[in-house]
Amino acid sequence: MKKLLCAFLFVVIFAGSVSAFDLNNPPVVKISGGQLMGFMNGKTFTFLGIPYAQAKRFEPPQKVPAWDGVKSAQSYGAICPIQNQTEVGAGKPPHG
């Protein structure tokens, strides 16, 4: 929920800094870390997979370093790894 709220606020706050666009020129915004290229979803500016922090396992999050150029924000980022299920029903709690 917090991530969704941050994404919404990002779009609202930075909508004024979006450059002119059409289907061949997706919206680009400039933020403190660099530039992000999103896409239009109906009448909504959409920016996905924006890194807001980075951390090593069990370490506190650190600020994401700035980047050069335009970073694509047209798809979601990496997902958490999920252990492979080797048999049907594995990992389900027993019924009782």
C-alpha positions in Angstrom: 0.0 0.0 0.0 2.8 2.4 0.9 4.5 1.6 -2.5 1.3 2.3 -4.3 0.8 5.6 -2.5 4.3 6.7 -3.3 3.8 5.8 -7.0 0.6 7.9 -7.0 2.2 10.9 -5.4 5.1 10.6 -7.8 2.7 10.9 -10.8 0.8 13.8 -9.2 3.8 15.7 -8.1 5.9 15.3 -11.3 3.0 15.4 -13.8 3.8 19.1 -14.4 7.4 18.3 -15.5 6.3 15.7 -18.1 7.5 16.7 -21.6 5.2 16.7 -24.6 4.4 13.3 -26.0 2.5 11.2 -28.5 2.5 7.4 -29.2 6.0 7.7 -30.6 7.3 9.9 -27.8 6.4 8.5 -24.4 6.4 10.8 -21.3 9.7 11.6 -19.7 10.1 13.1 -16.2 13.2 14.4 -14.5 13.7 13.5 -10.8 16.7 13.9 -8.5 18.2 10.5 -9.6 17.9 11.2 -13.4 15.3 10.9 -16.1 12.5 8.3 -16.3 10.6 7.3 -19.4 7.0 5.9 -18.8 3.9 5.4 -20.9 0.3 6.6 -21.2 -2.4 4.3 -19.8 -5.5 6.0 -21.0 -5.1 9.6 -19.6 -2.8 8.5 -16.9 1.0 8.9 -16.9 2.4 5.5 -15.9 5.9 4.9 -14.5 6.6 1.3 -13.3 9.6 -0.3 -11.5 11.0 2.9 -10.1 13.9 2.0 -7.7 13.4 3.8 -4.4 16.1 2.1 -2.4 18.7 -0.7 -2.5 20.0 -2.9 0.2 22.0 -6.0 0.7 20.3 -8.9 2.5 19.3 -7.9 6.1 20.9 -4.4 5.7 19.2 -1.1 6.0 18.1 0.4 2.7 20.4 2.9 0.9 19.6 5.7 -1.5 19.7 4.6 -5.2 22.7 6.2 -7.0 21.8 8.7 -9.7 22.0 7.6 -13.3 22.9 9.1 -16.6 20.5 9.3 -19.5 16.9 8.1 -19.5 15.9 5.0 -17.5 12.9 3.0 -18.7 10.0 2.9 -16.3 7.8 1.0 -18.7 7.8 -2.4 -16.9 7.8 -3.7 -13.3 11.2 -4.4 -11.7 12.4 -7.8 -10.4 10.2 -9.9 -8.2 11.1 -11.7 -5.0 12.4 -15.2 -5.7 10.0 -18.1 -4.9 11.3 -21.6 -4.1 10.4 -24.1 -6.7 7.5 -26.4 -5.7 8.5 -30.0 -6.4 5.2 -31.8 -5.7 1.5 -30.9 -5.8 0.4 -29.5 -2.5 3.9 -28.9 -1.2 4.0 -26.0 1.3 0.3 -26.2 2.2 -0.6 -26.6 5.8 -2.0 -30.0 6.8 -5.8 -30.1 7.2 -7.0 -31.1 10.6 
